[in-house]
Amino acid sequence: MTNLHAGDLTIDVDERTPGLICLAWTGRSTDRSPGAVLHPWFDQLFSYVREKGAALEMRFDKLEHFNSSTVAVLIQLINSAQERSIKLTLRYDAKRKWQTLSFDALKRALRPFDGSAGVHFVGG
């Protein structure tokens, strides 16, 4: 699977660990419509992950910023991964206040819809 480069956002794909595909998010996700790029790329990625029978881990700890439009897309991506029975872990840097606040809000947004089942949030 190829890496994604969209404006100031880069998502590097790491397949070195058997059974696990890691996505390292770096830069900034500030596009007003990030779904236009992220949804097609993730559709391909999710098919690839299912084909490999792998788990997926998204690492946000090196990400400098993402906007509320990106949060909305992340909710949709998490739901899509769950519909495809993909095990998903989201790692963030709990020492960065903006990341803790963003991921706490994301967890709260998913909870009313039972969207957090099978999704693990890890703040390191």
N, C-alpha and C positions, 0 to 999 in steps of 0.2 A: 504494500500500500504506500502511496506517495504522500509526502508531507503537504501541508496546506500553507500557502502564503497568500494572505488577503489584506492589503493595506499594511497597517502596523501590526497585524496579528500573524503569528506563526504557530502552527501546531505540528510538532515533530512526532513521527510515529517510530516507536522503538519496539522491535519484536525479538529482542535478544533473550528474553525469559520465556522458556517453553510454556505454552498455555496461557500467556498473558500478553496483551497488546497495550502498551503505555502510550499515552498522548501527552506530551509536554507543551502546555500553552505558554507562550512567551509574547512579550510586547504589550500591545494595547488593543482591545476590542471596542472601538468607539463608533463603528458604522451605525447609522440609523436603522438599517435593515440588514442585520447580520445573517438572518435566515436565508437570504437569497444565495449566499455562498455556502453557509454552514449546512443547510438541509441537504442539498444534493451530495456534498462530500460525505456527510455522515450516513446518508442512505447507502452509498457505496461501501463505506467502512463497516457499517452494521452487517451487511451481507457478507463481507469478507470475514468478520469476526465469527459469525455463525458458521460459515464454511470451515473455518479453522477449529471451531469448538473451543474458542478461547474466552477468557474473561477480559474485561476492558477496564483500564484505569486511566482517569483523566487527572493530570497533575497541574494545578493552578499556582503552585507556590512561587514560580518565577514570573507570573503574570503581573504586569504593572497596574493594569486597570481594566475593568469591563463595565459597560453602561447597563442601564435597565433593559434596553432592547436585547442585550446579550443574555440577561437573566431569563427573560421570557423564552428565548430560543433554547436555553439550557433546560428549562422545564419541559418543553416539547421533546427535546432529545432524550431526556431521562425517561419520559413516558414511552417514546418509541423504542428505546432499548429494552424496557420492561415488556412491551408487547411482543418483542422478539426473544424473550427469555434470556437476555444477555446479562450476566453478572457485571455489576458496575460499581466501581469505587471512585469517589471524588476526593482528591487530596488537595489541601490548601494550607497556607501558612498562617497558623493561629496567632502568630506574633504580629502580623500585619492587621491592624484594626479594621481596615476597609474589607479585607478578605473575611475575617470573622463575622463582621456585620452582614456582609453579602451572603455568606453561606448559611448563617443562622436564618436569615430571611428566606432563603431558598428552601431550607428544610421546613420552615413553617408553611410556606406556600404549597409544598407537596403534601403535607400531613392531612389536610381536610379531604383530599381526594385519594387517600391511601397510596399516594404516589411514591412514598419512600420505601415501600416493601421491596427488599432485594437490592436496595441502593445503600451503599455505605459511605458516610462522610467521615473523613479522617483529617483532623487539624493537627498538624505537627509543628 
